[in-house]
Amino acid sequence: MKLIHPVAVAGAVLVALPAAARAQGAETPALVASGTAAIVSDYRFRGVSQSDRGMAVQGGITLSHRSGVYAGAWGSNLAGWGTFGGANLELDLIGGVRLPVGGGTLDVGATWYTYPGGADRTAFVEPFAKLTGTAGPGTLTAGVAYAPRQQALGRWYRTGADAAAGTYTDAGAKGDNLYLFADGAVALPGTPVTAKAHVGHSRGQDGLGPNATAVSPTGRYLDWSLGAEATWRNLTLNLGYVDTDIADREAAYLRPAFSRGQDGTGSIAGGALVLALTASF
């Protein structure tokens, strides 16, 4: 779960700029650079820990044009299930365009998930589209992300035991992945606090990919979170409860890969409180 995404920060900057520019009698800059730096207690991606339920350092930068076109990069360290060797780093390259639609905003683009220096066949591309609207203090976003057939998403191993033994179920297999999600936020009047909620549904390979990991390891599952964040100047403190409907018994066939420490015990998809401190610039 990318708690603070550079593209989201850029969007907030672009919304604020026109009003500020009018107030100062200046034109909106053609190109805006923005970024984030964060420390999180657990890096969760769609409810599953990518840092072995440990801390992670994250950061990103985005360039946004007043036409709505943007491009950015976001990175985080990894551990346990999330690692592919090399630098044990995830680097996401993001590009898209944000357009006004009615009273809301349509954001269409793609994310390229890469793992510098890591194992082969780990990177994959995932196009996305999301629509955001506001009503009073509330904001609602609905979105879809679909990654077309790629080797990184294929079911190369049917079980964790197969992966541990190096026995391919279907070497070279390709798979796709569909993610549907909704996010809500309500600013609490008179306070710097915003209540937030998220729910998502994943559908993917039901097994393990070429490097014994998966975006949707059990084939289909739900993830959700509830929390709040408080902002002071350029700092944001976020506390949320993150969980999935992946039960330990349901994921047993994926072990030892799908477990804390990859030793066959301990869930990396169970409920947890996640704390994040983010600086925006």
C-alpha positions in Angstrom: 0.0 0.0 0.0 1.6 3.2 -1.1 0.4 5.4 1.6 1.5 8.7 -0.1 1.8 8.5 -3.8 3.8 11.2 -5.7 1.2 11.5 -8.4 -1.5 12.2 -5.7 0.8 14.9 -4.2 1.3 16.5 -7.6 -2.5 16.6 -8.2 -2.9 18.5 -4.9 -0.2 20.9 -5.9 -1.9 21.5 -9.3 -5.3 22.1 -7.8 -3.8 24.7 -5.4 -1.7 26.5 -7.9 -4.3 28.2 -10.0 -6.0 29.8 -6.9 -2.6 30.9 -5.6 -1.6 32.3 -8.9 -4.8 34.3 -9.3 -4.3 35.7 -5.8 -0.8 36.9 -6.7 -1.7 38.0 -10.2 0.7 35.5 -11.7 0.4 32.8 -14.3 0.4 29.1 -13.4 3.8 27.6 -14.1 3.8 25.3 -17.2 5.7 22.6 -15.3 5.6 21.8 -11.6 7.9 19.5 -9.7 6.8 17.9 -6.4 7.9 15.0 -4.3 7.7 13.0 -1.1 9.9 11.3 1.5 8.4 8.9 4.0 9.1 6.4 6.7 6.5 3.7 7.1 6.2 1.0 9.8 5.2 -1.6 7.1 5.1 -1.3 3.3 1.7 -2.8 2.3 0.9 -3.3 -1.4 -2.8 -4.2 -1.8 -2.8 -5.4 1.8 0.2 -7.7 1.6 3.5 -6.7 3.3 6.4 -6.1 0.9 8.8 -5.3 3.8 8.3 -8.5 5.9 6.1 -6.5 8.3 9.1 -4.2 9.0 9.9 -0.6 8.4 10.5 0.9 5.0 11.9 4.2 3.6 10.1 5.5 0.6 10.3 8.5 -1.7 9.1 9.8 -5.0 9.2 12.7 -7.4 6.7 13.9 -10.1 6.8 16.4 -12.9 3.3 17.7 -13.9 2.4 19.9 -16.8 -0.5 22.3 -16.7 -2.1 20.4 -19.6 -2.6 17.5 -17.1 0.2 15.3 -18.4 2.6 14.0 -15.7 5.5 11.6 -15.2 7.1 10.4 -12.0 9.1 7.8 -10.1 8.5 6.2 -6.7 10.7 3.8 -4.7 10.8 1.7 -1.5 13.1 -0.8 0.1 11.9 -4.4 0.3 12.3 -7.4 2.5 11.0 -11.0 2.7 8.2 -11.8 0.2 8.8 -8.5 -1.6 12.5 -9.1 -2.5 14.0 -10.2 -5.8 17.7 -9.9 -4.9 19.9 -7.1 -6.3 19.3 -3.8 -4.4 16.0 -5.2 -2.8 14.4 -2.1 -4.1 11.1 -1.4 -5.9 11.2 1.5 -8.4 7.9 2.4 -10.0 7.9 4.6 -13.1 4.5 6.3 -13.6 3.1 8.4 -16.4 -0.4 9.6 -17.4 -2.8 12.5 -17.9 -5.3 14.0 -15.6 -8.4 15.6 -17.2 -11.5 17.4 -15.8 -14.7 15.4 -16.3 -17.9 17.0 -15.1 -17.2 18.1 -11.6 -14.4 15.6 -11.1 -11.1 14.4 -12.5 -10.2 11.5 -14.7 -6.7 10.1 -14.3 -5.5 7.7 -16.9 -2.0 6.3 -17.1 0.3 3.3 -16.5 2.8 2.1 -13.8 5.9 0.1 -14.7 6.9 -1.9 -11.6 10.7 -2.6 -11.7 13.2 -4.1 -9.3 16.7 -2.8 -10.1 19.4 -5.4 -10.1 16.9 -8.1 -9.1 16.0 -11.4 -10.6 14.9 -11.8 -14.2 11.2 -11.5 -15.3 10.1 -9.5 -12.3 9.1 -6.2 -14.0 5.6 -5.6 -15.3 3.4 -2.8 -16.7 0.0 -2.0 -15.4 -2.3 0.6 -17.0 -4.9 2.3 -14.8 -7.8 4.7 -14.8 -9.5 6.4 -11.8 -12.2 8.9 -11.4 -12.2 11.3 -8.5 -15.1 13.6 -7.3 -15.7 15.8 -4.3 -18.8 16.8 -2.3 -18.3 19.2 0.5 -15.5 17.9 2.7 -15.7 14.4 1.1 -13.7 12.9 -1.7 -14.4 9.6 -3.5 -12.2 7.8 -6.0 -13.1 4.7 -8.0 -10.5 3.0 -10.1 -9.4 0.0 -12.1 -5.8 -1.3 -12.9 -5.4 -4.0 -15.4 -2.0 -5.6 -16.2 -2.2 -7.6 -19.5 -0.6 -11.0 -19.9 3.1 -10.9 -18.9 5.6 -13.5 -17.6 6.0 -11.7 -14.2 2.3 -12.5 -13.6 2.2 -16.1 -14.8 1.7 -19.1 -12.6 5.1 -20.8 -12.9 4.6 -22.7 -9.6 1.3 -24.1 -8.4 2.5 -24.3 -4.7 5.1 -23.0 -2.4 6.6 -26.4 -2.1 7.1 -26.5 -5.9 8.9 -23.2 -5.7 11.1 -24.3 -2.9 12.1 -27.4 -4.8 12.6 -25.4 -8.1 9.9 -27.6 -9.8 8.1 -25.6 -12.4 4.3 -26.1 -12.9 4.4 -24.2 -16.1 7.7 -22.5 -16.9 7.3 -19.5 -19.2 3.6 -19.1 -18.3 2.0 -15.6 -18.7 -0.8 -14.2 -16.7 -2.8 -11.0 -16.3 -4.1 -9.2 -13.2 -7.2 -7.1 -12.5 -7.5 -4.7 -9.5 -10.7 -2.8 -8.7 -10.6 -0.3 -5.9 -12.4 2.6 -4.2 -11.0 5.2 -1.8 -12.9 7.7 0.3 -11.7 10.6 2.4 -13.6 13.1 4.6 -11.9 16.2 6.1 -13.1 16.8 9.7 -14.2 20.5 9.9 -12.0 22.7 12.1 -9.2 20.2 12.4 -6.2 19.1 10.3 -7.5 15.5 10.4 -8.9 13.6 7.4 -10.6 10.2 7.8 -9.8 7.7 5.1 -11.1 4.4 3.8 -10.0 2.0 1.1 -11.3 -1.3 -0.4 -9.8 -3.3 -3.3 -10.4 -6.6 -5.1 -7.6 -8.5 -6.9 -7.9 -11.2 -9.4 -4.7 -12.9 -10.7 -2.7 -16.1 -11.1 -3.6 -18.3 -8.1 -0.1 -19.5 -7.5 3.5 -18.1 -7.7 5.3 -16.3 -10.5 8.8 -17.0 -11.9 10.5 -15.7 -8.7 8.1 -17.3 -6.2 6.0 -14.2 -5.6 2.6 -13.0 -7.0 0.5 -9.9 -7.2 -2.7 -11.9 -6.5 -1.2 -15.1 -4.8 -4.5 -16.8 -3.9 -6.2 -15.9 -7.2 -8.9 -13.6 -5.8 -8.9 -11.6 -2.6 -10.1 -8.4 -0.9 -8.0 -5.8 0.8 -9.1 -2.8 2.9 -8.0 -0.2 5.2 -9.5 2.4 7.7 -7.5 5.2 9.2 -6.9 8.9 9.5 -4.1 11.4 8.7 -3.2 14.8 10.1 -1.2 17.4 8.3 1.0 20.2 9.6 2.7 22.4 7.1 4.5 19.9 4.7 4.3 16.9 7.1 1.6 14.3 7.2 1.1 11.6 9.8 -1.0 8.7 8.8 -2.3 5.8 11.0 -4.4 3.1 9.4 -5.5 -0.5 10.0 -4.8 -2.6 6.9 -6.2 -6.1 6.3 -7.1 -8.7 3.7 -9.5 -11.7 3.6 -6.6 -14.1 3.0 -6.8 -16.6 5.9 -3.7 -18.5 7.0 -5.2 -21.9 6.0 -6.2 -20.5 2.6 -2.6 -19.4 1.9 -0.9 -22.5 3.4 -0.3 -24.0 -0.1 1.9 -21.0 -1.0 4.3 -21.5 1.9 7.2 -21.1 2.7 7.4 -18.2 0.2 4.2 -16.5 1.3 5.1 -16.1 5.0 7.0 -13.8 7.3 10.7 -14.5 7.0 9.7 -16.9 4.3 10.1 -19.7 6.9 6.6 -21.1 6.5 5.2 -19.3 9.6 3.6 -16.0 10.2 1.2 -14.1 8.0 2.2 -11.2 5.8 -1.4 -10.5 4.8 -3.1 -10.3 8.2 -4.4 -7.2 9.9 -1.9 -4.6 11.2 -1.7 -1.0 12.2 0.5 0.9 9.8 2.1 4.2 10.7 3.6 6.6 8.2 5.3 10.0 8.4 5.6 11.8 5.1 7.3 15.1 4.1 6.1 16.8 0.9 8.2 19.2 -1.1 
